[in-house]
Amino acid sequence: MCEEIINKVKWFMERKDYNGLRLYIDEKEKNIETYTNNLNYAEEEYMDSLVTVSYTHLRAHETPEHL
């Protein structure tokens, strides 16, 4: 992906298409922001799904084979 972006930036620079470059960079920034937001949401969902259990509760479920 990085190589693709570098090549695209070079392409815009060779043509001195600075407006096109700005639009391209803005689009990539939005994509990165969306990706980051999705990752943060997934992490929050995962953390919310975890359930804490007390040590006493865990010990109550032990059998001789666990010891």
N, C-alpha and C positions, 0 to 999 in steps of 0.2 A: 504494500500500500504506500509506503514512504517513497519508494522509487517512482511509483505512478504519479504521486503528487509533485515530486521534484521535476519529472519530465514535463508535466503539465505547466508548471511555473516557468520552466525554460521556454516552452512553446509560446506562452503569452509574452515573455520578455523579448524573445527574438522578433516578435511582430509588433513590439511596443504597444501592446493592447493592455494598458494598465487598468482600464475600466473592466475589461473581461477578467483580468487577474483578480481584481478586488471582488467581483461577483463570485468567482471560483473559490477564493479564500473564505468569503462569508458563508458560502454553501458548506464547505468542509468544516468550518467552525460550528455551524448548526448541527451537522451530522455528529461531530464529536460530543457536543453538549447533550444531544439526545441519547447517544450511546452511554455517556457517563450517568445521566439521569436514570436510565434503565438499569444500569449496574447498581446504583445506589438503592433503587427501589427493590431490586432482587435481594440485595444484602439485608435490607430492612425486613422484607418478608421472611427471609430465612431466620433472622434473629428472633422475630416474633413467633416463629413456629417452634422454637426451642422451649422445652419445659424443664424447669428446675425441679430436682427431686432431692429430698433431704437424705443424709447419710443413713439415718434411722430407717427410712423407707426402703432404701436399697438393702440394708442388712436384713430386713424382714422377708425379703424375697430370696435370700441365699439358701442354698441347699448344701449338703456335705460335699458335693462335687465342685462347688464354687470355692471351697476353702482350701 
